[in-house]
Amino acid sequence: MPAPVLMIVGTASSAGKSTLVAALCRLAARRGLRVAPFKAQNMSNNAAVTADGGEIARSTAVQAAAAGIAPTVAMNPILIKPEGQRRSQIIVEGKPWRTLDAADFWQRKALLWPVVTRNLDALRAEYDLVIAEGAGSPVELNLKAGDLVNMRVAVYARARTLLVGDIDRGGIFAQLLGTLMLLEPEERQLIEGLIINRFRGDPALFADGVRILEERGGVPVLGVVPWIEDLGLPEEDAVALEQARPVVTQGLTIAVIQLPAIANFDDFDPLAREPGVTVRYIDHPAQLAGAAAVILPGTKHTLAARRWLRERGFDAALRQFAGPIAGICGGYQLLGERISDPLAVEGAGGEEVGLGLLPIETIFAAEKQTTQTVARAQVEWGGTADLYGYEIHMGRSHRLGAAQPLLTIVQRGAATTTEADGCISADGRVWGCYIHGLFANAEFRRGWLRQLGWQPPSEHTPSVDPFDRLADRVAAALGPATLEQLFTVSP
C-alpha cells in the first residue's frame, strides 16, 4: 500500500513552507518513521547534487538532511533554474532537459506530469510517509491549468493538506480565508488545518484571530508558529536577499557581490555564522568600503554577470581592492582572463574578457558537470583535512603558464582521482575554484578567516543542531495531539 502524503501549501511564496517541511521531517524521523520530502517542481538557482550526480533544489536536500536520509532526484524531479530575460534551464530527474523561455515551458508542462507522479509513487513505495511541499500559492487562477506542484499533487495523492500563512507580512485573514475560498471543492476538502507562521510576541494575543479563522474558514488552526531568529538553514532562493533587513556591521566584514542570477549563495552561510564575522551582499562598488575581503559567488549566467560587473564599475574597483578576493564556480570564471561560450550554452553565446585577476581561461561545454567532490587544499592555510563539497557547472577552466592550483581533487562521485583544480595568484591574495560548500569545511574556512585577521573565540560554545532547534519550536506550537494526528500511519 502506498505511503500516505502530508502536504504543505502556502498562501504565497516565502510563507515558510520549506522550513515547516524540514521541521516536520525531523519530527517524523524522531518518531522512527522513514520519511522523505517531496517537491514536484522548484524554481531556484540554489541547487545541490545527489550521490549519483543528479541536480535538485538545495531546499529539498536540506529537508532530506532533516529526515536523516540522503537526497535523491525523486524528491525534486523538476528544477527550474532562471538565467534572466525570462529564460530558464529545466532540470528533469536531475539532468538538464531543455532551456526554454516562459511561454515554451508553459506549452510543454503537460509532458512533465508523468514525471511528477512517477517519482512521487516511487517515494511512496519506499518510505512510511512523504511530506510534500507546494510552491507559491495554490490559487493562482491564471496558472492552475498547468499546475504540477500544488493541489494537483494533493488531489492525486489524496494528501492530508495544511495551509500555511505568514502573519509577519500582515493580512493573515485575507491570506488564509481568501485561499480557502478560491480552492475547488475537491481541493478544499483535503485541507485539514491552518498554520499561522512567523508570529512575533505572545501567541495568546492572537486567540481571537484563531477563533475568527476557524469560524469563517471551517477548519481548525493547528498552531501558531513563532518567529524564529537565526535558523541556521540555507535560504531557498534569492528572494531572501531581496527581503533581507539591513545588517549591523561588526568585526570582520566580507562583501559578497550579488551578481545577476546569483546561485548557491548559501555557500557563505558558514562564514556568517562565525562569531565576529559579517557577510554583506553588495551590488555597487562603493559598498566595498570597510570590507576585509570580497567574494564573487556562483551565477547561472556568467557572461551576463561579466557585463553587469563592467557596467556597474566593479572592474576598476576590484583591481584597486587591496584585500583578498575569492571566487566560487561562476565567480571563479569571472576572475580569469577570458570566458568563451562557442556553443551558446548560456543563450546568445560569445566571448568576454574576464577581470584578469587569475591566470585562467574558461570555455563552456555542452555537458554539465554535476558531482559530489572531495578535495585537499594546496595552500598552507587550507589545512590538511579532506574538503567535501559539490560541483555544478557548464564551463571548463584551465590554468595558464605556471599558475598554481588551489586544490587537488581526490574523489569525484565514486571515482578516485588526483586532479589539480582551482587557481591561486602568485601572491596568494586572489583564489577561486568550482567547489560549492567549501566554506562548510571548518579547517579551510577558519584558516582563510585567520588570513584576514580574524581570531576564533577563546571559549567553545557547544553547537545546537539547527534541525532539532527548529523541530522543537514547531512541536511546541503544534502540540502533541496534532503531531500524533499528522504522523499516525495506518498499517
C-alpha positions in Angstrom: 0.0 0.0 0.0 1.5 3.4 -0.9 2.6 5.6 2.0 0.4 8.5 2.9 1.3 12.0 1.8 1.2 15.0 4.1 1.2 18.2 2.0 2.1 21.7 3.0 0.8 24.5 0.8 1.2 28.2 1.4 -0.7 31.4 0.7 2.2 32.8 -1.2 5.9 32.3 -1.9 8.2 32.6 1.1 5.4 31.8 3.6 7.7 29.4 5.3 6.7 26.1 3.6 10.2 24.8 3.1 11.1 25.4 6.7 8.0 23.8 8.1 8.6 20.7 5.9 12.1 20.5 7.3 10.7 20.7 10.8 8.1 18.0 10.2 10.6 15.7 8.5 12.8 15.9 11.6 9.8 15.4 13.9 8.6 12.3 11.9 12.1 10.9 11.9 12.3 11.2 15.6 9.3 9.0 15.9 11.0 6.3 13.9 9.2 6.9 10.7 11.1 6.5 7.4 10.1 9.9 6.0 11.1 11.7 2.7 10.4 15.2 1.4 9.0 15.9 -2.0 8.6 19.0 -4.1 7.4 18.3 -7.6 8.7 21.5 -9.1 11.0 24.1 -7.7 12.4 27.3 -9.1 15.8 28.3 -7.7 19.4 28.7 -8.5 20.4 27.3 -5.1 21.0 23.7 -6.1 22.5 20.6 -4.6 24.0 17.4 -6.1 22.9 13.9 -5.2 25.3 11.0 -4.8 24.6 9.8 -8.4 25.3 13.3 -9.8 21.7 14.5 -10.1 20.8 18.1 -9.5 17.9 19.1 -7.2 16.9 22.2 -5.2 19.1 23.0 -2.2 16.0 23.3 0.0 14.9 19.7 -0.8 18.4 18.5 0.1 18.1 20.4 3.4 14.8 18.7 4.1 16.3 15.3 3.4 19.1 16.0 5.9 16.4 16.9 8.4 14.8 13.5 7.7 18.2 11.8 8.2 18.4 10.4 4.6 20.5 11.1 1.5 18.7 13.3 -1.1 17.6 11.8 -4.4 16.3 13.2 -7.6 12.9 11.6 -6.9 12.4 14.2 -4.1 12.6 17.1 -6.6 12.1 15.8 -10.1 11.7 19.2 -11.8 14.0 22.1 -11.1 13.8 25.4 -12.9 17.0 27.5 -12.9 16.4 31.1 -14.1 19.0 32.6 -16.4 17.4 36.0 -16.8 15.4 37.5 -19.6 12.5 35.1 -19.0 14.8 32.2 -19.9 15.4 29.1 -17.7 17.2 25.8 -17.7 14.9 23.0 -16.9 16.3 20.1 -14.9 14.3 16.9 -15.1 15.1 14.0 -12.8 18.5 15.5 -12.1 19.7 16.2 -15.6 19.4 19.2 -17.9 16.3 18.7 -20.1 15.8 21.9 -22.1 16.5 25.6 -21.9 13.2 27.5 -22.5 11.6 30.8 -22.3 8.5 31.1 -20.1 6.0 30.6 -23.0 7.7 27.5 -24.3 7.9 25.9 -20.9 4.2 26.5 -20.3 3.4 24.7 -23.5 5.5 21.7 -22.5 4.4 21.4 -18.9 1.9 18.6 -19.8 4.8 16.4 -20.8 6.1 16.6 -17.2 3.1 15.5 -15.2 4.1 11.7 -15.6 7.5 12.7 -14.3 5.9 14.1 -11.1 3.6 11.1 -10.5 6.3 8.5 -11.3 8.7 10.0 -8.7 6.1 10.5 -6.1 4.9 7.0 -6.5 8.5 5.7 -6.1 8.9 7.6 -2.8 5.6 6.3 -1.5 6.7 2.8 -2.2 10.0 3.2 -0.3 9.1 5.3 2.7 6.5 5.3 5.5 5.5 8.9 5.0 6.1 11.5 2.3 5.9 15.2 3.2 5.2 17.2 0.1 5.6 20.9 -0.4 3.7 23.2 -2.7 5.1 26.3 -4.5 3.9 29.9 -4.3 0.1 30.0 -3.9 -2.2 27.1 -4.8 -4.9 29.5 -6.1 -3.1 31.5 -8.8 -6.1 31.2 -11.1 -4.3 32.0 -14.3 -1.7 29.3 -13.6 -3.9 26.4 -12.3 -4.4 24.8 -15.6 -0.7 24.0 -15.8 -0.2 23.1 -12.1 2.4 20.5 -11.4 3.2 21.2 -7.8 0.3 22.3 -5.7 -3.3 21.0 -5.4 -3.0 18.7 -8.4 -0.4 16.8 -6.4 -2.6 16.9 -3.3 -5.6 15.5 -5.2 -3.5 12.8 -6.9 -2.1 11.6 -3.6 -5.3 12.3 -1.6 -2.9 14.1 0.7 -3.8 15.5 4.1 -3.1 19.1 3.4 -2.1 22.0 5.6 -2.4 25.6 4.6 0.3 28.0 5.9 0.1 31.8 6.1 2.8 34.3 7.1 1.4 36.7 9.7 4.6 38.8 9.7 3.5 40.1 6.3 0.2 41.3 7.5 -3.2 40.5 6.1 -3.3 36.9 7.5 -7.1 36.7 7.3 -7.2 37.6 3.7 -4.3 35.3 3.0 -5.9 32.2 4.6 -9.6 32.8 4.1 -9.1 34.1 0.5 -7.1 31.0 -0.4 -9.8 28.7 1.1 -12.5 30.5 -0.8 -10.7 30.1 -4.1 -10.0 26.4 -3.8 -12.1 24.0 -5.8 -14.5 21.8 -3.7 -12.4 18.7 -4.3 -9.3 20.6 -3.2 -11.0 22.3 -0.3 -12.0 19.0 1.3 -8.3 18.0 1.6 -7.4 20.9 3.8 -7.2 19.5 7.4 -5.9 22.6 9.1 -4.3 26.1 9.0 -0.9 27.1 10.4 -0.1 30.7 11.3 3.7 31.2 10.7 6.2 33.7 12.0 4.2 35.2 14.8 6.1 37.8 16.9 5.1 38.1 20.5 2.7 36.1 22.7 0.5 33.7 20.7 -2.2 34.1 23.3 -2.7 37.6 22.0 -4.0 36.1 18.7 -6.6 33.9 20.4 -9.4 36.0 18.8 -7.7 35.7 15.5 -7.7 31.9 15.8 -11.4 31.9 16.6 -12.3 34.1 13.7 -10.3 31.9 11.2 -11.9 28.7 12.5 -15.4 30.2 12.4 -15.1 31.6 8.9 -12.8 29.1 7.4 -14.4 26.0 8.8 -11.1 24.2 9.5 -9.0 24.2 12.7 -6.0 26.3 13.3 -3.4 23.7 14.2 -0.8 26.1 15.6 0.8 29.5 15.8 4.5 29.1 15.0 6.7 31.8 16.4 9.2 33.9 14.6 12.5 32.0 14.9 15.7 34.1 14.7 18.8 32.7 13.1 17.5 29.4 11.9 20.9 28.4 10.6 19.4 26.8 7.5 20.1 27.7 3.8 17.6 30.0 2.1 15.6 28.5 -0.7 16.3 31.2 -3.3 17.4 34.8 -3.8 14.1 36.2 -2.6 15.7 36.1 0.8 18.4 38.5 -0.3 15.9 40.9 -1.7 13.9 40.9 1.5 16.9 40.9 3.8 16.9 43.5 6.6 19.9 45.8 7.0 22.7 44.2 9.0 24.7 45.9 11.6 28.3 45.5 10.6 30.6 44.3 13.4 34.1 42.8 13.5 35.3 41.4 10.2 33.2 42.2 7.1 33.2 40.0 4.0 31.5 41.5 0.9 29.7 39.1 -1.5 28.8 40.7 -4.8 25.2 40.0 -5.6 25.6 39.0 -9.2 22.6 38.7 -11.5 21.1 35.2 -11.3 23.2 34.6 -8.2 23.4 30.8 -7.4 24.2 28.8 -4.3 24.7 31.8 -2.1 24.2 29.5 0.9 27.9 28.8 0.3 28.6 31.7 2.6 26.3 30.9 5.5 29.1 29.2 7.4 31.1 32.4 7.3 28.2 34.4 8.5 27.7 32.0 11.5 31.2 32.6 12.8 31.4 35.0 15.7 32.7 38.4 14.8 32.1 37.9 11.0 29.5 39.8 8.9 28.7 38.7 5.4 27.3 41.7 3.4 25.7 41.4 0.0 26.5 44.3 -2.2 25.6 45.5 -5.7 27.7 48.7 -6.1 31.4 49.3 -5.8 31.0 52.0 -3.2 29.8 49.3 -0.8 33.2 47.7 -0.8 34.3 50.3 1.7 35.2 48.6 5.0 35.3 45.1 3.6 38.2 42.8 4.6 37.6 40.5 1.6 35.4 40.1 -1.4 33.8 37.0 -2.8 32.3 36.5 -6.3 29.6 33.8 -5.9 28.2 31.5 -8.4 25.8 32.7 -11.1 23.5 31.0 -13.6 24.7 33.3 -16.4 28.4 34.1 -16.3 28.6 36.2 -19.4 25.7 38.4 -18.4 27.3 38.8 -14.9 30.6 39.8 -16.6 28.9 42.6 -18.5 27.0 43.6 -15.3 30.2 44.0 -13.4 31.7 46.2 -16.1 28.6 48.4 -16.3 28.4 48.8 -12.5 32.1 49.9 -12.3 33.3 46.8 -10.5 36.3 46.2 -12.9 38.3 49.1 -11.6 37.1 48.7 -8.0 38.2 45.1 -7.8 41.5 45.8 -9.3 42.1 48.5 -6.8 40.8 46.5 -3.8 43.7 45.7 -1.6 42.3 42.7 0.3 41.8 39.1 -0.6 39.4 38.2 -3.4 37.8 34.8 -3.8 35.5 33.3 -6.5 33.3 30.2 -6.4 32.1 28.5 -9.6 30.9 31.3 -11.8 32.7 33.8 -9.6 35.9 31.8 -10.3 35.3 32.0 -14.0 34.8 35.8 -13.8 38.2 36.2 -12.1 40.1 34.8 -15.1 41.5 36.2 -18.4 38.8 35.1 -20.8 35.3 33.4 -20.8 34.1 31.8 -24.1 30.8 30.2 -24.9 31.2 28.9 -28.5 28.2 26.6 -28.3 25.8 29.3 -27.0 25.3 27.2 -23.8 24.2 30.4 -22.0 21.9 31.6 -24.7 23.4 34.1 -27.2 27.0 32.7 -26.7 30.0 34.8 -27.4 33.1 35.7 -25.5 34.1 38.2 -22.8 37.4 39.3 -21.3 37.5 38.4 -17.7 38.5 40.5 -14.7 42.1 39.4 -15.2 42.8 38.6 -11.6 43.6 35.0 -12.1 45.6 33.3 -14.9 42.8 31.0 -16.2 40.6 30.7 -19.2 37.1 29.2 -19.3 35.3 27.6 -22.2 31.7 26.4 -21.8 30.9 22.9 -22.8 27.7 21.1 -23.8 27.8 18.7 -20.9 27.1 19.9 -17.4 29.4 18.8 -14.6 27.3 17.8 -11.5 29.1 15.7 -8.9 29.9 15.4 -5.2 33.6 16.1 -4.7 36.3 15.5 -2.2 39.5 17.6 -2.4 42.6 18.6 -0.4 43.9 22.2 -0.1 47.3 23.0 -1.7 47.7 26.1 0.4 49.1 26.1 3.9 46.2 27.9 5.5 43.7 25.5 3.9 44.5 22.7 6.4 45.1 19.0 5.8 41.6 17.6 6.3 39.6 16.4 3.3 37.3 19.1 1.9 33.8 18.0 1.0 31.6 19.8 -1.5 29.9 19.5 -4.9 30.2 20.9 -8.4 27.6 22.3 -10.7 29.0 24.0 -13.8 29.0 24.1 -17.6 32.4 25.8 -18.0 35.8 24.1 -18.0 38.6 26.3 -16.8 42.3 25.7 -17.3 45.3 27.4 -15.7 47.7 29.4 -17.9 51.5 29.0 -17.7 52.9 28.1 -14.3 49.7 29.2 -12.4 49.3 27.4 -9.1 46.3 25.2 -8.3 44.3 25.8 -5.1 43.2 22.2 -4.6 43.7 18.6 -5.5 40.6 16.7 -6.3 40.8 13.2 -4.8 37.3 12.0 -5.5 34.5 12.8 -7.9 31.4 10.8 -7.2 32.5 7.3 -6.7 35.7 7.7 -8.8 39.1 8.4 -7.2 41.5 10.9 -8.9 44.4 13.2 -8.3 43.4 16.2 -10.4 44.7 19.7 -9.7 41.9 22.2 -9.5 41.2 25.8 -9.0 43.8 28.6 -9.0 45.6 30.9 -6.6 47.5 34.0 -7.6 51.3 34.2 -7.1 50.9 36.5 -4.1 48.1 34.3 -2.6 45.6 37.2 -2.5 43.2 36.0 -5.2 41.9 32.5 -5.5 39.0 30.5 -6.8 37.6 27.1 -7.6 34.5 25.2 -8.7 33.6 23.6 -5.4 30.4 24.7 -3.7 30.2 24.0 0.0 33.9 24.8 0.5 33.3 27.1 3.5 31.3 24.4 5.3 34.7 22.7 5.9 35.8 24.3 9.2 39.5 23.9 8.9 39.5 25.6 5.4 37.0 28.3 6.5 38.8 29.3 9.6 42.2 29.1 8.0 41.1 31.7 5.4 39.5 33.9 8.0 42.7 33.9 10.0 44.4 35.3 6.9 42.0 38.2 7.2 42.9 38.9 10.8 40.0 37.0 12.4 40.5 35.4 15.8 38.4 32.4 16.8 36.5 32.7 20.1 38.5 31.7 23.2 35.6 29.7 24.6 33.9 26.9 22.8 30.1 27.0 22.7 28.6 23.6 22.0 26.7 23.8 18.7 22.9 23.0 18.6 21.6 21.0 15.7 19.5 23.6 13.8 17.0 20.9 12.7 16.4 19.9 16.3 16.1 23.5 17.4 13.6 24.2 14.6 11.7 21.0 15.3 11.4 21.7 19.0 9.9 25.2 18.3 7.4 23.8 15.8 6.5 20.9 18.0 5.7 23.3 20.9 3.5 25.4 18.6 1.5 22.4 17.2 1.2 20.4 20.3 1.4 16.6 20.9 -2.2 15.8 19.8 -1.7 17.5 16.4 1.6 15.8 15.9 0.1 12.4 16.8 -2.7 13.0 14.2 -0.2 14.1 11.5 2.2 11.2 12.0 -0.2 8.3 12.5 0.5 6.0 9.6 -2.0 3.2 9.0 -0.5 -0.3 8.9 
